[in-house]
Amino acid sequence: MELSTSEIRQFKQLYRTKFGIELDNKTAKYKLLKLIRQMYVIYQPITDEQLEAYKAKNENEDISDETVKSE
């Protein structure tokens, strides 16, 4: 993935505002690419199969939680 000069400059400004640290272009590009990759990995929609598995698991846990509470 290629980043434009303006994107790197914008990231450097945000980083300086948030952390008070001035980054050089090479470090800023590295950190920005790393952040983009992390967001890509974390922020992915779940599939219908994953949603159904999640719902089924939580239904089972809810039932066992109610059983424990009533005892």
C-alpha positions in Angstrom: 0.0 0.0 0.0 1.3 3.4 -0.9 0.7 6.4 1.3 0.7 9.9 -0.1 2.9 12.6 1.3 -0.2 14.5 2.6 -1.4 11.3 4.5 1.9 11.0 6.2 2.0 14.7 7.0 -1.5 14.4 8.5 -0.6 11.4 10.6 2.6 13.2 11.9 0.4 16.2 12.9 -2.1 13.9 14.7 0.7 12.0 16.4 2.4 15.2 17.6 -1.0 16.5 18.9 -1.8 13.3 20.7 1.6 12.2 22.0 3.7 15.4 21.8 6.4 13.6 19.8 7.6 14.7 16.4 8.1 11.8 14.0 10.4 11.7 11.0 8.8 10.7 7.7 10.2 7.1 7.7 9.0 6.4 11.3 5.6 8.0 10.6 5.1 5.9 7.5 6.0 2.7 9.4 3.7 3.6 12.3 0.8 4.5 9.9 1.1 1.3 7.9 1.2 -0.7 11.1 -1.9 1.1 12.4 -3.7 0.5 9.1 -2.9 -3.2 9.2 -4.1 -3.5 12.8 -7.4 -1.8 11.9 -7.8 -4.1 8.9 -7.3 -7.2 11.0 -9.5 -6.0 13.9 -12.3 -4.3 12.0 -13.7 -7.1 9.8 -17.4 -7.9 9.6 -18.4 -11.3 10.8 -19.9 -13.8 8.5 -23.5 -15.1 8.9 -22.0 -18.5 10.1 -20.0 -16.7 12.8 -23.0 -14.7 13.9 -25.1 -17.9 14.3 -22.4 -19.6 16.2 -22.1 -16.6 18.5 -25.8 -16.5 19.1 -26.0 -20.3 19.8 -23.1 -20.1 22.3 -24.7 -17.2 24.1 -28.1 -18.8 24.3 -26.5 -21.8 25.9 -24.6 -19.6 28.4 -27.8 -17.7 29.2 -29.6 -20.9 30.0 -26.9 -22.2 32.3 -26.6 -18.7 34.0 -30.4 -18.8 34.8 -30.1 -22.4 36.1 -27.3 -21.3 38.5 -29.2 -18.3 39.7 -32.3 -20.3 40.5 -30.5 -22.9 42.6 
